[in-house]
Amino acid sequence: MADHNSVNVVCPFYLDEEQKTIQCEGIGGARSLRLAFASGRDKREYERRFCMELEECESCPVHRILKEKYA
């Protein structure tokens, strides 16, 4: 079930989230990547830094990899 933070996400590769995970578009085919965090707080901090800030979005390691997919 998606967390309420998902409405503020600007990353084009974001798909979904749960309490301690963020799901992003995958590298190929019908795949996805799931980032798992030790705590919900860790997930929210990562999400605020990389998923919700357009300026920081491209600093996300997952974003950099996936951006190459469309280059």
C-alpha positions in Angstrom: 0.0 0.0 0.0 1.4 3.4 -1.0 2.5 5.8 1.7 1.0 9.3 1.7 4.4 10.8 0.5 3.9 9.4 -3.0 1.8 12.4 -4.0 4.8 14.7 -3.7 7.2 12.6 -5.8 8.7 14.2 -8.9 11.0 11.4 -10.1 9.8 10.0 -13.4 11.1 6.5 -12.4 9.2 6.2 -9.2 6.4 3.6 -9.2 5.3 2.9 -5.6 6.3 2.7 -2.0 5.5 0.9 1.2 6.6 1.6 4.8 10.3 0.7 4.3 10.6 0.4 0.5 10.6 2.5 -2.6 9.8 0.8 -6.0 11.3 2.3 -9.1 11.2 1.4 -12.8 13.5 -1.4 -13.7 16.4 -1.6 -16.1 14.7 -3.8 -18.7 11.5 -5.3 -19.7 8.7 -5.5 -17.2 11.1 -5.3 -14.2 11.2 -3.0 -11.3 13.8 -2.2 -8.6 12.8 -2.1 -5.0 15.0 -0.2 -2.5 14.6 -1.5 1.0 15.5 0.5 4.1 16.2 -0.4 7.7 13.4 1.9 8.9 10.6 4.0 7.6 12.5 7.0 8.7 15.5 6.1 6.5 13.1 5.6 3.6 11.4 8.9 4.1 14.8 10.7 4.3 16.0 9.1 1.0 12.6 9.9 -0.6 12.7 13.5 0.5 16.2 14.0 -0.8 16.0 12.2 -4.1 12.4 11.5 -5.1 10.7 14.8 -4.1 13.3 17.3 -5.1 13.7 17.9 -8.8 17.1 19.5 -8.4 18.4 16.4 -6.4 16.6 13.8 -8.4 19.4 13.3 -10.9 21.9 12.7 -8.0 20.0 9.5 -7.1 22.1 6.5 -8.1 19.0 4.7 -9.5 17.9 7.8 -11.5 21.4 8.0 -13.1 21.3 4.4 -14.2 17.8 4.5 -15.5 18.4 7.8 -17.3 20.9 5.9 -19.4 18.1 3.6 -20.5 16.5 6.4 -22.4 19.7 8.2 -23.7 
